Amino acid sequence: MVYDPVALTQELVRCPSVTPDSAAALDIVQNHLEKAGFTCTRLPFSEKGTPDVDNLYACIGGQSPHICFAGHVDVVPVGDAVRWQYPPFSGQIADGFLHGRGAVDMKGAIACFMAAALNWLESHELQGSISFLITGDEEGPSINGTKKMLKWLEDNGEVPDHCIVGEPSNPTALGEAIKIGRRGTLSSALTVHGVQGHAAYPHLADNPVHKLIKMLHRITARPLDEGTEFFEPSSLQVTGIETGNLATNVIPAQITARFNIRFNETHNATELKAWMIGEFDAVMDEMGGSYDLVFEPFGDVFRTRPGPLIDVVRDAVFRVTNTEPELATNGGTSDARFIKDYCPVIEFGLTGQTMHKVDECVALEDLQKLTRIYTLMLDGYFARF
């Protein structure tokens, strides 16, 4: 049997698997893999205050070298479905494109690796292991998905030697970029306390807005760094400021600002937290008052070092696209931030121009090319390791 990545993508896109509901998408993956001899284990996880999530681990071989493909079947909401040219879960094919939510991010890549692996196994004797680590919680809080699955793999002696994540890694055309790392991310909420009062009598109040302005200036006035060989400059962005005050003649009692730092390998979260606290304390020493600073769970920066895994992927990409891919670290976060604690990991998938957008779609040609790239990755991997 020859597996077609286009047909597989259609099957998956037709499942309305908005986080955290896998909506039968995991069943489809499991059904195809079990028929090919994979041992499949469903890994549902739950935690108080978070959605229950179903996940799938599938493996064939049971020995090293062990290459794992990691991905997610959950998708972001469709938004206004009326604005879509074709129904968002139709998998409609038109003008050389397959349309639907998740076509790019990242059901298409899952379908391509499934087709590559299953067709490859038909004509090769496996000397090692191939596995799939598929979650339903990547687009959500990422609490009951890949992170807990990896712990399960560790506890059961199933940790892979290397991992490929199928996130859309190419900006505009297949072959442009391999993601070899990601910047860290740190989000914070700063609340400055004051005393409410009449704007005409400021001496009877204590305006927290003025203090916040000065605090934010201290952390935004200068660049955090100039970037490195592999990472662009770190960036601190204020994402919201709120007082809850609708009156123009009232000094508010408090004000909250939210901000996010995307940081490169010249920083770490502990150092950045200490730096912010030091800057904010300096303003309080000067102006008086108090503040609260709350940090959300962070994702640390990482980079996979040069070696055979990157060489195998670069060679496969070049042979199919005739393009020398950039080794990139830009963009947001992915589940690779969890995987890097267990084994070397890189990301390579489709192009990201339409991901999360209305009319998300993927070129049929790209699905076929990505399948060939993944096939050559398997050839190269088991020849090198």
N, C-alpha and C positions, 0 to 999 in steps of 0.2 A: 504494500500500500504506500502511495506517495502522498505525503501531507502537504497541503496547500496553505501558505500563510495568509492568503487573502480570505479564504473560506473560514479559517480558524479565527481571524480577526473579526469577521462578521458575526460568528457565533458569540464571541465575547462581548462585542459592542452591543448586541441585542439584549444583553442583561442590564437592567437599570440599577447598577450596583453603586449607588451613591453612598459614601461613607456613613455608617459602618456596615451597611447591608451588602453582602457579596452577591445576593440575588442570583444564585445558581451559577455564577461565573466560576467559582472554585469547583463546583461539580463537573463542569465541562472540562476544565484542566485535568482534574483527577481521572475522569473517565478515559480521556485519551492516553494519559500516562500509564494508567493501570493496564490497559490493553497492550501496551508495549513492554510490560514487565517491570515497571517502576513499583516500588513499595511506597504506598501513600499513607500519610498520617495526618489526620485533621487535628489542629491545635487551637481549640477555642480558648480564649482567655477573657477574664473579667476582672474588674477592680472597682471598688465602691466609688461612685461618683463619676464613672466613665462608661461609655457604651460597651456592651459585650461585642467581641470581634471574633470571627472565624478565620482561621489561617490554614495553609496547606504546606506540608513538607513532603517532597517526593524524591526518592533516590534509587539509583540502579548502580550496581557494581560492588559497593561495600569495601573498597580499598583505595589507597593512594596510588597515583595523584587524584585528588578530588576537586573538581571544578563545580561551582554552584552558580546558578543563575537566580538572581533575586529581583523580585518585582511586586507590583500591587495591582489587584483587580478593582479596587475601589476608585471612584471618580468624584470630581467636584460636582456640585449641582449644575443643572443646565442653564439656570437663569430663566429668561423669558423664552419659553419654547416657541412662541409665535414668531420670534425673530429668526429662527433657524430656517434655512432653505429647505432642508429635509428633516423629518422627525429625528430628534437627537439620539434615539436608541434604535434607529432603523437599520443601520449598517448599509445604507443606500450607496450604490456605486453609480457614479455619473462623471463623465468627462475625465476618466482616468484617475478618479479619486474615490476613496471610501470615506463616507461621512458618518460622524457620530461621536458622542462624548466618550472619551477614552481611546479613540483611534490612535492618537499620538502618545498620550500620557495615561497608561502605558500598555494598553491591551495589545496594540500592534506589535510591540517588542516581545511581549510574552508569546504571542502567536508565532513570531519569527523564530524565536529560540526553540519553541516546541517543534516546529517544522524542521528546523536544522538538526536538532538532537534526534528526533524520531527517525528522520530519513538517514542520518549518519549511522545510527545503530543498525539499520537494515543492511549496511554494506561494510561494517567494520566490527572487528572483535574488540570489545571494550577491555582495556588494560588499565583499570582505574575506576573512578566513579563520576557520574553526572547527577546533579541534583537540582531541584527547584525549591526555592524558598519564596512562597507567594503569600502576601498578607492582604487583609482587607482594611488596614488602618494606617495607610501612609498619608493620605490626604487629610486625615483627622488629627487627633491628639498624639498619635504614634506611641501610645502607652501599651496597648494590648496586642501589638503586632510584632514586627521584626525584632524588637528589643527582647521580648520575652521568648520568642522563638529561638533566638540565638542562645539564650541561657538553657533552653531545653536541649538544643543540639550539644552544648557543652556537657550537660549532665548525662547525656546518652552516648557520648563518644562519637558524635557525628559532625564535628566541626570541619568545614571544608578547608582545603589548602589554599584556594584562591576563589575569588568571587567576581562576577560581572553583574552589574546592576543595569537594567535596561531603560533607565531614565532618558528622556530626550536630551542628547548631549550636543547636538549640532544646531547652530544658530539659524542657518538658512538652507544648507545643502548637506546631504549625507556625505560624511567623510571629513567634514571640517574640523571636528574636535573630539578628543577623548578627554573625559573628566578624570583627572588623576588625584583630585582632592577637592576639598570645599573649605571656604572660609568658616570660621566659627560665628555663632550668633548668640547675642546676649540682649534680652529685652528687660526693661525696667520701668517702674512707675514711681515717680517722685511726687510726694504730697507735702506741700509747705503749709504750715498752720499760721494763722493770724488771728485778728480780732475784728469781727464785723462792725461796721459803723457807717455813718452818713458821709458821702463823698465830700460834702461841704465842710465837714469837721474831721479832717484826717488825723488831728492830734488826739482824738478820742478813739481812734481805731489803730489797727496794726495791719498794714496792707501786705499780704503774702505774695501778691502778684509781682511787686517790685523786686522782692527777694528772689522769686523764681526766675525772673528775667536775668538777673545777675548770675544765678547759678547755672542756667543754661548757657549763658555767654561764656562762662569759664570752661565748659566742656565742648563748645562748638567753635570757638574763635580760631583755633589752630588745627591743622591736619593732624591726625593721630600718627601717621607715618607716610612714607613716600612709596610704599609697596616693596615687593621683593622680586626676585627672578621669576618666581612661579605664581605670585599673588599680586593682584591689584591693590592700591592703597585701601586701608581700613576706612570704614565709613560709619559715622554716627548720624542718625536721622531722627529728628523729633517727629513723632507720628500723631500726637494729639495733645491738646491743652484744654482743660475743663475746669470751670468754677461752679457750674450749676446756678449761676447768678444771671437772671434775665433783666434785672433793674439797672439802669444807667447811673443811678445816684446812690448806689450801695457798694461799699467796699466789702468784698467777700471774706468769709471766715477762713477759707482755705482754697487752694488751687492744686490741681494734679496735672503733671505732664508725663507723657509716655514716650519712650524713645527706644530705638534699637541700634545696636552696634554689630556690624559685620566686620570681623577682624581677621587679619592674616597671621602668619606664623611668627611675627615679631611680638605678639601679645598672647595672653591667656586670660581666661575669665576671672581668675582670682586676682590677677594684677589689675585688670580693668575695674573690678568692683572696688578695690582699695583706692585706686586713682579717683574714681567718682566721689567716694566718701570723703577723701581728703579735700577735694575741690569744694564740695558742698559745706563741709565743716568750716572752711576758711570764710565763706560768706556768712555763716551763722555767727562766727566769732566777730565779724565786722558789724553786722546789722542786728544781731540778736534773733531770737525765735527758735523754732524747732521744725523738724521735718521727719518724714518717714520715707524710706527707700526700700521698695520691694523688688526682688529679682525673680524672674520666671526661670524655670529650668533651661539650661543653656546647651548649645551644641558646640563642641570644641573643634578647633581647626585641625585638619589633617592633610597629609600628602603621601601618596604611595610613591616610594622611591624607584628610580630607574632599575629595570631588571627584566627577566625573561617574560613576565606577564605582559608588561607594557609593549615589549618587542613583538610578542605574538599578535596582540591586538592591532598595533600599528601596521604590521605586515599584512594582515587580513584586510584591513580597511584600504590600504594602498592598492592591493591586488584587484579589488572590486571597483574602487572609485577613481583610481589613478590620481589620488590626492594624498599629500602628506599631511596627516591630521595634526592640529595644534594640541599640545598638552595643556589643558585648561583647568582652572580652578574657580572660575567665576560662577555666578548664579546663586540660587537659594540653597536650601538644605535638602537632603535626601536621606533615605535609610542607610546609605553608605556610612553615615556618621556613627552608626551602631556597629556595622560590620567590620570597620577598620580595627576595632578592638580585638577581633578574633582571627583575621587573616587579611592579606593584601587584597585590595579591592579597587576596581576601576569602573567607570560608567561609560557605556556606549549604547545609544539607541537611535531613535528617529530624529527628525528636525522639530524644533519647538515653536515654530512661528504661530501655530494655531492652538496650542495647548491652553486649556482653561477658557478658551474663547467661544463665542457663538460660532457655529459652523466649523467646529474642530474637524479636521480631515487629514488624511494621509494619502500620498500618491501610491498607486498600486505598484509602480516601478520601484519605489523605495522599500516596500514590503519584500519584494523579491530580492532586491540588492542586500537588504539587511540580513535576510535568511542566508544568502551566500556568504556574507561576512562572518556570521556566526558559525557557519559550517567550516570555513577556513580556520576560524579560531579553534574549533575542536581539533582539526587536523594538526595545527601548530602546537596546541597545548599538549596533546598526548605524544607528540614527537619530541618536545623539549623537556617534559617533566617525567 
